[in-house]
Amino acid sequence: MNDEPVALRRLRRNDAPAVLAAFLSNADMARQCDVKAMVDAERYVDRLIEAGSPHEAWAVVEDDSLVGVVCVSVDHANRNGWFWYWMTDAARGRGWTARAAATVADWALSARGLERLELGHRVNNPASGAVARRAGFIKEGTERAKFLVDGHRVDVDTYGRLQSDPAPAHTDIPMIGGHIAPADGRG
């Protein structure tokens, strides 16, 4: 039996209030999406969970309350995925983001059948780079002046993880329902 309070489960529509709270609690979350009201949070969640969506969205939950999201936006034609994650301020610093990212990346590159995952982070967000490396991603380069943030150009470090890359040493976060294939049977 697992006594740890953290787990991964599929994102659900009733997670929208926690998504709204996360976006309202940290101004930097606006880089993820423009969520300022409940209707925005519901649209955000709906976009990630709707049937036929390319998104494989996993909620990081503490005692079944959402504290973060790890998602793979799938490019079916190339068997690739754009990998991204966020965590609420209250859940940061516990190592859960890196563990959740590693767990979902392992799932995506095995049970989900993808061959390559990619991600990027602003160079002024080194914590995100640390998460990527701990999740087995390898830095592939820097895109100079990619984003315009508060009137300033910001570089973005890019990372990749291949199915053939060695899995990182980590302790999985339990996936409620186990390592399941996507609902549409593509995995």
Backbone as JSON, one array per atom type, in Angstrom:
{
  "sequence": "MNDEPVALRRLRRNDAPAVLAAFLSNADMARQCDVKAMVDAERYVDRLIEAGSPHEAWAVVEDDSLVGVVCVSVDHANRNGWFWYWMTDAARGRGWTARAAATVADWALSARGLERLELGHRVNNPASGAVARRAGFIKEGTERAKFLVDGHRVDVDTYGRLQSDPAPAHTDIPMIGGHIAPADGRG",
  "N": [[0.85, -1.19, 0.0], [0.45, 2.25, -0.73], [1.51, 4.94, 1.07], [2.03, 7.51, 0.48], [0.91, 10.82, -0.2], [0.73, 11.81, -2.78], [-0.23, 11.46, -6.2], [-0.81, 10.48, -9.62], [-3.38, 11.15, -11.89], [-5.88, 11.09, -14.45], [-6.71, 14.28, -15.78], [-9.63, 16.07, -14.82], [-12.89, 17.5, -15.37], [-13.92, 18.59, -13.01], [-11.67, 19.54, -11.81], [-11.34, 22.15, -12.43], [-11.82, 24.4, -10.55], [-9.5, 24.21, -8.92], [-7.53, 24.58, -10.83], [-8.09, 27.22, -11.59], [-7.5, 28.51, -9.13], [-4.74, 27.99, -8.99], [-3.78, 29.45, -11.22], [-4.51, 32.04, -10.48], [-2.93, 32.43, -8.26], [-0.29, 32.88, -8.93], [1.39, 35.06, -10.88], [3.08, 34.39, -12.97], [1.98, 32.15, -14.1], [0.41, 32.94, -16.17], [1.87, 32.67, -18.47], [1.32, 30.13, -19.28], [-1.38, 30.04, -20.0], [-4.29, 32.12, -20.49], [-6.0, 32.42, -17.84], [-8.41, 33.65, -15.91], [-10.84, 33.59, -14.73], [-13.57, 31.45, -13.62], [-14.89, 30.41, -15.87], [-12.86, 30.53, -17.77], [-11.03, 28.7, -16.69], [-12.52, 26.36, -16.86], [-12.76, 26.14, -19.65], [-10.06, 25.81, -20.28], [-9.46, 23.33, -19.02], [-11.36, 21.72, -20.37], [-10.4, 21.86, -23.01], [-8.11, 20.34, -22.77], [-9.05, 17.81, -22.13], [-11.03, 17.0, -23.89], [-12.73, 14.73, -26.11], [-10.85, 13.24, -28.67], [-8.87, 15.08, -28.49], [-5.45, 16.14, -28.82], [-4.07, 16.07, -26.51], [-2.58, 14.55, -23.69], [-3.35, 14.66, -20.69], [-2.34, 14.76, -17.37], [-3.23, 14.93, -14.02], [-1.51, 16.07, -11.22], [-1.94, 15.07, -8.06], [-2.65, 15.73, -4.66], [-3.78, 13.89, -2.12], [-6.04, 13.52, -3.74], [-6.6, 16.14, -4.58], [-6.02, 18.55, -7.01], [-2.75, 19.63, -7.66], [-1.01, 20.19, -9.61], [-0.1, 19.88, -13.12], [0.84, 17.6, -15.64], [1.56, 17.22, -18.97], [1.32, 15.78, -22.22], [1.38, 16.87, -25.4], [0.35, 15.48, -28.22], [1.83, 14.65, -31.3], [0.65, 12.88, -33.62], [1.31, 11.93, -36.21], [4.09, 11.92, -36.29], [4.79, 10.51, -34.06], [5.61, 11.9, -31.81], [5.85, 14.06, -28.92], [4.97, 17.14, -27.42], [6.05, 18.21, -24.41], [4.96, 19.27, -21.26], [4.59, 21.04, -18.12], [3.27, 22.12, -14.96], [3.21, 23.38, -11.61], [1.53, 24.07, -8.55], [2.28, 26.85, -6.4], [2.26, 26.1, -3.68], [2.87, 23.39, -3.76], [5.39, 23.18, -4.72], [8.94, 22.46, -4.47], [9.03, 19.99, -3.28], [9.91, 17.95, -4.79], [8.1, 16.69, -6.37], [7.37, 17.57, -8.94], [9.47, 16.89, -10.72], [9.48, 14.1, -10.35], [6.87, 13.46, -11.16], [6.99, 14.33, -13.81], [9.0, 12.6, -14.82], [7.72, 10.14, -14.46], [5.42, 10.38, -16.14], [6.7, 10.84, -18.58], [8.1, 8.4, -18.89], [5.87, 6.7, -19.17], [4.73, 7.8, -21.53], [6.68, 7.22, -23.41], [6.66, 4.51, -23.42], [4.14, 2.76, -22.73], [2.35, 4.51, -24.05], [3.52, 4.72, -26.51], [5.01, 6.67, -27.87], [7.87, 8.09, -29.57], [9.58, 10.21, -29.26], [10.01, 12.95, -27.07], [9.61, 16.4, -26.46], [10.59, 19.51, -25.0], [10.57, 22.9, -23.76], [12.03, 25.64, -21.97], [12.06, 28.87, -20.43], [15.18, 30.53, -20.13], [15.51, 31.99, -17.86], [14.22, 30.58, -15.96], [15.45, 28.46, -14.26], [14.7, 26.35, -12.58], [12.79, 24.87, -13.95], [14.36, 23.74, -15.94], [15.94, 22.08, -14.36], [14.02, 20.25, -13.52], [13.39, 19.1, -16.01], [15.85, 17.83, -16.69], [16.11, 16.03, -14.53], [14.01, 14.42, -15.16], [14.96, 12.99, -17.24], [15.38, 14.26, -19.67], [17.38, 15.61, -22.29], [19.42, 18.35, -22.85], [19.19, 20.12, -25.84], [19.66, 22.47, -27.11], [19.6, 26.11, -27.44], [17.16, 28.45, -28.04], [17.49, 31.5, -29.23], [16.33, 34.59, -27.98], [13.56, 33.95, -28.1], [11.0, 34.34, -26.8], [8.89, 37.12, -25.98], [8.83, 38.79, -23.11], [7.41, 40.83, -20.82], [8.3, 43.05, -22.3], [10.91, 42.37, -22.93], [13.26, 40.36, -24.71], [13.58, 36.85, -24.38], [15.62, 34.04, -24.0], [15.2, 30.54, -24.8], [15.69, 27.36, -23.54], [15.96, 24.22, -25.06], [14.9, 20.82, -24.93], [15.11, 17.26, -25.32], [13.8, 13.94, -25.22], [14.33, 10.65, -26.01], [12.82, 7.53, -26.95], [14.77, 5.6, -26.91], [16.62, 6.58, -25.14], [18.29, 6.28, -21.96], [16.3, 5.59, -19.1], [15.7, 7.9, -16.45], [17.03, 7.77, -13.09], [14.66, 7.47, -10.69], [11.86, 7.7, -8.43], [8.83, 6.46, -9.22], [5.73, 8.24, -9.39], [2.68, 7.07, -8.27], [0.37, 6.07, -10.77], [-2.91, 6.5, -10.92], [-5.01, 3.95, -11.66], [-3.07, 2.72, -12.99], [-0.44, 2.2, -15.48], [-1.85, 3.21, -18.07], [-3.2, 2.84, -21.36], [-4.06, 5.35, -23.81], [-7.45, 6.61, -23.98], [-8.54, 6.39, -26.54], [-7.39, 4.21, -27.66], [-5.03, 4.41, -29.09], [-2.56, 3.86, -28.04]],
  "CA": [[0.0, 0.0, 0.0], [1.2, 3.49, -0.85], [1.1, 5.93, 2.07], [2.36, 8.84, -0.01], [-0.32, 11.5, -0.58], [0.76, 12.29, -4.15], [-0.5, 10.47, -7.25], [-1.18, 11.0, -10.93], [-4.63, 10.64, -12.46], [-6.31, 11.92, -15.58], [-7.34, 15.55, -15.49], [-11.09, 16.0, -14.88], [-13.55, 18.81, -15.42], [-14.09, 19.14, -11.67], [-10.41, 20.14, -11.39], [-11.31, 23.55, -12.86], [-11.6, 25.36, -9.46], [-8.09, 24.16, -8.5], [-6.78, 25.2, -11.92], [-8.27, 28.67, -11.43], [-6.73, 28.95, -7.96], [-3.32, 27.96, -9.35], [-3.48, 30.56, -12.12], [-4.65, 33.31, -9.76], [-1.95, 32.53, -7.18], [1.06, 33.16, -9.42], [1.29, 35.81, -12.14], [3.85, 33.73, -14.02], [1.15, 31.12, -14.72], [-0.17, 33.5, -17.39], [2.65, 32.17, -19.6], [0.71, 28.87, -19.68], [-2.68, 30.31, -20.62], [-4.98, 33.25, -19.89], [-7.08, 31.92, -16.99], [-8.67, 34.67, -14.89], [-12.18, 33.36, -14.16], [-13.95, 30.04, -13.66], [-15.2, 30.01, -17.25], [-11.57, 30.31, -18.43], [-10.47, 27.45, -16.16], [-13.31, 25.27, -17.44], [-12.33, 26.02, -21.06], [-8.69, 25.28, -20.26], [-9.56, 21.9, -18.73], [-12.1, 21.08, -21.46], [-9.51, 21.75, -24.17], [-7.14, 19.28, -22.51], [-9.66, 16.49, -21.92], [-12.08, 16.69, -24.85], [-12.52, 13.56, -26.97], [-10.12, 13.56, -29.89], [-7.81, 16.05, -28.2], [-4.11, 15.58, -28.9], [-3.43, 16.21, -25.2], [-2.62, 13.49, -22.68], [-3.19, 15.49, -19.5], [-2.32, 14.07, -16.08], [-3.28, 15.79, -12.84], [-0.72, 15.71, -10.05], [-2.89, 15.29, -6.99], [-2.32, 15.44, -3.27], [-5.05, 13.45, -1.53], [-6.98, 13.7, -4.84], [-6.79, 17.55, -4.95], [-5.04, 18.93, -8.02], [-1.67, 20.56, -7.29], [-0.19, 20.41, -10.79], [-0.46, 19.18, -14.36], [1.88, 17.17, -16.57], [0.81, 16.94, -20.19], [2.01, 15.52, -23.48], [0.57, 17.23, -26.56], [0.83, 14.45, -29.14], [1.91, 14.77, -32.76], [0.43, 11.48, -33.99], [1.99, 11.57, -37.46], [5.52, 11.73, -36.06], [4.94, 9.79, -32.79], [6.31, 12.82, -30.92], [4.99, 14.79, -28.0], [5.44, 18.34, -26.74], [5.9, 17.86, -23.01], [4.93, 20.46, -20.42], [4.17, 20.81, -16.74], [3.25, 23.22, -13.99], [2.89, 22.97, -10.23], [1.12, 25.19, -7.72], [3.33, 27.33, -5.5], [2.25, 25.35, -2.42], [3.39, 22.03, -3.94], [6.77, 23.22, -5.2], [10.0, 22.21, -3.51], [8.89, 18.66, -2.7], [10.43, 16.97, -5.75], [7.0, 16.05, -7.07], [7.31, 17.94, -10.35], [10.43, 16.05, -11.45], [9.02, 12.71, -10.29], [5.67, 13.35, -12.01], [7.45, 14.45, -15.2], [9.69, 11.36, -15.18], [6.72, 9.07, -14.54], [4.61, 10.56, -17.35], [7.59, 10.64, -19.74], [8.28, 6.96, -19.02], [4.6, 6.19, -19.71], [4.54, 8.25, -22.91], [7.67, 6.55, -24.27], [6.47, 3.06, -23.38], [2.73, 2.38, -22.93], [1.71, 5.41, -25.02], [4.1, 4.41, -27.81], [5.71, 7.77, -28.53], [9.3, 7.84, -29.76], [10.34, 11.41, -28.9], [9.35, 14.01, -26.32], [10.33, 17.67, -26.53], [10.1, 20.58, -24.13], [11.39, 24.1, -23.71], [11.77, 26.52, -20.82], [12.8, 30.13, -20.45], [16.45, 30.38, -19.42], [15.4, 32.62, -16.54], [13.48, 29.65, -15.11], [16.33, 27.29, -14.16], [14.04, 25.24, -11.89], [12.15, 24.04, -14.97], [15.44, 22.97, -16.55], [16.32, 21.03, -13.41], [12.96, 19.24, -13.62], [13.57, 18.4, -17.28], [17.02, 16.94, -16.6], [15.8, 14.95, -13.59], [13.03, 13.55, -15.84], [15.64, 12.26, -18.31], [15.5, 15.03, -20.9], [18.73, 16.05, -22.61], [19.41, 19.68, -23.49], [19.55, 20.05, -27.25], [20.07, 23.78, -27.62], [18.97, 27.32, -26.94], [16.53, 29.3, -29.04], [17.79, 32.85, -28.78], [15.3, 35.64, -28.05], [12.33, 33.33, -28.59], [9.79, 34.91, -26.23], [8.84, 38.5, -25.53], [8.26, 38.78, -21.77], [7.49, 42.16, -20.2], [9.05, 43.95, -23.17], [12.29, 41.91, -23.1], [13.41, 39.07, -25.38], [14.08, 35.83, -23.47], [16.05, 32.79, -24.62], [14.53, 29.32, -24.37], [16.46, 26.12, -23.66], [15.15, 23.12, -25.58], [15.3, 19.5, -24.47], [14.44, 16.11, -25.91], [14.01, 12.6, -24.63], [13.98, 9.63, -26.97], [12.45, 6.23, -26.42], [16.01, 4.84, -26.75], [17.45, 7.15, -24.06], [18.12, 5.58, -20.68], [15.35, 6.21, -18.16], [16.39, 8.47, -15.29], [16.79, 7.16, -11.77], [13.63, 8.21, -9.96], [10.78, 6.92, -7.85], [7.57, 6.81, -9.88], [4.53, 8.62, -8.66], [1.66, 6.12, -8.73], [-0.64, 6.52, -11.72], [-4.18, 5.89, -10.54], [-5.44, 3.16, -12.81], [-1.88, 2.09, -13.56], [0.09, 2.73, -16.74], [-2.93, 2.87, -18.99], [-3.16, 3.38, -22.72], [-5.06, 6.42, -23.97], [-8.83, 6.15, -24.12], [-8.92, 6.11, -27.92], [-6.75, 2.99, -28.1], [-3.86, 4.67, -29.94], [-1.32, 3.43, -27.39]],
  "C": [[0.88, 1.24, 0.0], [0.67, 4.51, 0.15], [1.37, 7.36, 1.62], [1.09, 9.54, -0.5], [-0.38, 11.93, -2.05], [0.53, 11.15, -5.13], [-0.75, 11.23, -8.55], [-2.5, 10.36, -11.34], [-4.98, 11.55, -13.62], [-6.97, 13.2, -15.07], [-8.85, 15.41, -15.69], [-11.68, 17.4, -14.88], [-13.7, 19.41, -14.03], [-12.77, 19.62, -11.06], [-10.35, 21.64, -11.7], [-11.15, 24.54, -11.7], [-10.14, 25.37, -8.99], [-7.19, 24.77, -9.57], [-6.88, 26.72, -11.81], [-7.45, 29.19, -10.27], [-5.24, 28.99, -8.27], [-2.95, 29.15, -10.22], [-3.58, 31.9, -11.4], [-3.56, 33.5, -8.71], [-0.56, 32.94, -7.64], [0.95, 33.82, -10.8], [2.04, 35.14, -13.28], [3.06, 32.63, -14.72], [0.5, 31.63, -16.0], [0.6, 33.08, -18.63], [2.07, 30.86, -20.13], [-0.58, 29.1, -20.48], [-3.3, 31.49, -19.88], [-6.2, 32.73, -19.12], [-7.27, 32.92, -15.86], [-10.02, 34.49, -14.2], [-12.52, 31.88, -14.32], [-14.25, 29.57, -15.09], [-13.9, 29.75, -18.03], [-10.95, 28.99, -17.98], [-11.21, 26.25, -16.74], [-12.94, 25.06, -18.9], [-10.95, 25.4, -21.17], [-8.73, 23.76, -20.04], [-10.26, 21.18, -19.88], [-11.21, 20.87, -22.69], [-8.53, 20.59, -24.0], [-7.76, 17.89, -22.44], [-10.7, 16.11, -22.97], [-11.71, 15.48, -25.72], [-11.83, 14.01, -28.26], [-9.01, 14.57, -29.7], [-6.45, 15.4, -28.35], [-3.4, 15.56, -27.54], [-3.65, 14.99, -24.31], [-2.31, 14.18, -21.35], [-3.34, 14.67, -18.22], [-2.33, 15.1, -14.96], [-2.34, 15.22, -11.79], [-1.61, 16.06, -8.88], [-2.3, 14.93, -5.63], [-3.64, 15.12, -2.58], [-6.22, 13.78, -2.46], [-7.31, 15.16, -5.16], [-5.66, 17.95, -5.89], [-4.04, 19.95, -7.47], [-0.75, 20.83, -8.48], [-0.71, 19.62, -11.97], [0.82, 18.82, -15.09], [1.14, 16.71, -17.82], [1.77, 16.65, -21.35], [1.01, 15.89, -24.58], [1.13, 16.44, -27.74], [0.75, 14.88, -30.59], [1.85, 13.33, -33.27], [1.25, 11.07, -35.21], [3.47, 11.25, -37.24], [5.83, 10.94, -34.79], [5.82, 10.58, -31.82], [5.31, 13.41, -29.94], [5.69, 16.02, -27.47], [5.07, 18.17, -25.28], [5.91, 19.14, -22.18], [4.31, 20.15, -19.06], [4.08, 22.12, -16.0], [2.82, 22.66, -12.64], [2.47, 24.22, -9.46], [2.28, 25.59, -6.82], [3.42, 26.47, -4.23], [2.86, 23.96, -2.55], [4.84, 22.02, -4.43], [7.75, 22.92, -4.08], [9.94, 20.83, -2.86], [9.46, 17.57, -3.6], [9.35, 16.29, -6.58], [6.99, 16.37, -8.56], [8.23, 17.05, -11.17], [9.97, 14.6, -11.47], [7.8, 12.51, -11.19], [6.08, 13.42, -13.48], [8.14, 13.17, -15.65], [8.69, 10.22, -15.35], [5.91, 9.18, -15.83], [5.47, 10.37, -18.6], [7.83, 9.15, -19.96], [7.04, 6.32, -19.65], [4.45, 6.53, -21.19], [5.47, 7.51, -23.87], [7.56, 5.03, -24.23], [5.01, 2.74, -23.71], [2.05, 3.23, -24.0], [2.3, 5.25, -26.42], [4.76, 5.56, -28.55], [7.2, 7.46, -28.61], [10.17, 9.02, -29.33], [9.44, 12.36, -28.13], [10.23, 15.24, -26.39], [9.75, 18.63, -25.51], [11.05, 21.77, -24.23], [11.05, 24.88, -22.45], [12.6, 27.79, -20.97], [14.09, 29.96, -19.65], [16.42, 31.06, -18.06], [14.49, 31.82, -15.6], [14.31, 28.37, -14.96], [15.69, 26.11, -13.43], [13.35, 24.31, -12.89], [13.18, 23.19, -15.69], [15.89, 21.83, -15.66], [15.29, 19.9, -13.43], [13.16, 18.42, -14.89], [14.73, 17.4, -17.2], [16.76, 15.77, -15.66], [14.79, 13.97, -14.18], [13.64, 12.86, -17.05], [15.77, 12.99, -19.63], [16.93, 15.54, -21.05], [18.64, 17.4, -23.32], [19.95, 19.56, -24.91], [19.97, 21.4, -27.81], [19.34, 24.92, -26.93], [18.42, 28.1, -28.12], [16.67, 30.74, -28.54], [16.61, 33.78, -29.01], [13.95, 35.12, -28.55], [11.06, 34.03, -28.09], [9.98, 36.38, -25.88], [8.11, 38.51, -24.19], [8.49, 40.15, -21.14], [8.4, 43.09, -21.0], [10.5, 43.54, -23.42], [12.29, 40.56, -23.8], [14.08, 38.09, -24.42], [14.44, 34.58, -24.28], [15.3, 31.61, -24.02], [15.47, 28.14, -24.59], [15.51, 25.01, -24.09], [15.77, 21.78, -25.18], [14.54, 18.43, -25.25], [14.72, 14.86, -25.1], [13.48, 11.59, -25.63], [13.6, 8.34, -26.26], [13.71, 5.4, -26.12], [16.94, 5.41, -25.67], [17.25, 6.35, -22.78], [17.13, 6.34, -19.79], [16.13, 6.76, -16.98], [16.11, 7.67, -14.03], [15.77, 8.04, -11.04], [12.66, 7.21, -9.34], [9.49, 7.38, -8.52], [6.56, 7.35, -8.89], [3.44, 7.68, -9.16], [0.67, 6.78, -9.69], [-1.92, 5.77, -11.37], [-4.74, 5.21, -11.78], [-4.26, 2.49, -13.49], [-1.41, 2.79, -14.81], [-0.87, 2.34, -17.84], [-2.71, 3.5, -20.35], [-4.22, 4.46, -22.85], [-6.44, 5.84, -24.3], [-9.2, 5.78, -25.55], [-8.2, 4.9, -28.49], [-5.51, 3.19, -28.96], [-2.59, 4.1, -29.34], [-1.17, 1.98, -27.46]]
}
